[in-house]
């Protein structure tokens, strides 16, 4: 499994509405090919920053299948208006579990 980690910057005054929009979008991810998990985390040190962490079976499930799908367009329509800056996205793979 790989993880998509998207750093999202929003207007903190719109945080509640943003979180609601992401919750509305969750079924789009849940139903996507190869999607295994989705979580939204708010950065404590900076209330304008969130981390969206999505687990995918393969990189291609995110980059080729989901991003080319109508679901991606729906996701961007729901969450995109809240973005104060373009999302910064990286993909990670677990290197080790220590405890």
C-alpha atoms as one frame of an Amber mdcrd trajectory, in Angstrom:
protein
   0.000   0.000   0.000   1.087   3.539  -0.694  -0.151   6.748   0.858  -1.050
   9.985  -0.848  -0.229  12.814   1.561  -1.712  16.122   0.440  -0.838  19.291
   2.350  -3.796  21.634   2.043  -3.889  25.312   3.017  -7.254  26.921   3.673
  -8.681  30.018   5.343  -8.982  29.010   9.039 -12.272  30.923   9.281 -13.730
  28.399   6.821 -12.406  25.290   8.591 -15.784  23.914   9.634 -17.239  24.241
   6.126 -14.072  22.723   4.635 -14.240  19.709   6.945 -17.897  19.235   6.002
 -17.002  19.354   2.286 -14.292  16.722   2.775 -16.778  14.519   4.650 -19.184
  14.867   1.709 -16.382  13.791  -0.636 -15.394  10.711   1.394 -17.710   8.342
  -0.545 -15.966   9.384  -3.772 -12.701   8.039  -2.371 -14.277   5.005  -0.664
 -15.754   3.883  -3.989 -12.581   4.532  -6.013 -10.584   1.636  -7.409  -7.793
   0.683  -5.023  -8.650   3.194  -2.296  -8.283   1.647   1.172  -8.400   4.557
   3.627  -8.873   8.298   3.928  -8.237  10.633   6.845  -8.054  14.373   7.329
  -5.692  15.784   9.945  -5.429  19.403  11.037  -1.942  20.733  11.720  -1.842
  21.878  15.353   0.897  24.456  14.824  -0.880  26.038  11.862  -4.705  25.969
  11.817  -4.698  26.929   8.129  -2.988  23.621   7.218  -4.457  20.155   6.846
  -2.985  16.822   5.793  -5.228  14.596   3.697  -3.886  11.039   3.892  -5.322
   8.513   1.451  -4.254   4.878   1.290  -4.105   3.316  -2.174  -3.227  -0.199
  -3.310  -0.970   1.176  -6.041   0.268   4.567  -7.194  -1.600   4.032 -10.473
  -4.906   3.743  -8.606  -4.472   7.354  -7.526  -2.574   8.950 -10.392  -4.140
   7.182 -13.375  -7.552   5.908 -12.312  -8.830   8.329  -9.668  -7.367  11.507
 -11.121  -8.888  10.721 -14.528 -12.310   9.950 -13.060 -15.438  12.065 -12.643
 -15.056  11.441  -8.886 -11.840  13.494  -8.878 -13.655  16.374 -10.546 -16.400
  16.115  -7.909 -13.772  16.102  -5.139 -12.179  19.249  -6.521 -15.583  20.925
  -6.900 -16.345  20.239  -3.230 -12.961  20.999  -1.650 -11.190  23.145  -4.242
 -12.987  26.407  -3.427 -11.465  26.264   0.069  -7.839  25.948  -1.108  -5.851
  29.111  -0.393  -2.863  27.633  -2.268  -2.357  24.696  -4.621  -2.170  21.370
  -2.736   1.281  19.886  -2.226   1.076  16.129  -2.819   3.631  13.399  -2.177
   3.298   9.626  -2.149   4.860   7.547   0.597   5.456   3.880   1.316   6.006
   2.592   4.833   9.694   1.927   5.354   9.442   0.273   8.782   7.210  -0.320
  11.798   8.971   0.091  15.142   6.103  -0.205  17.630
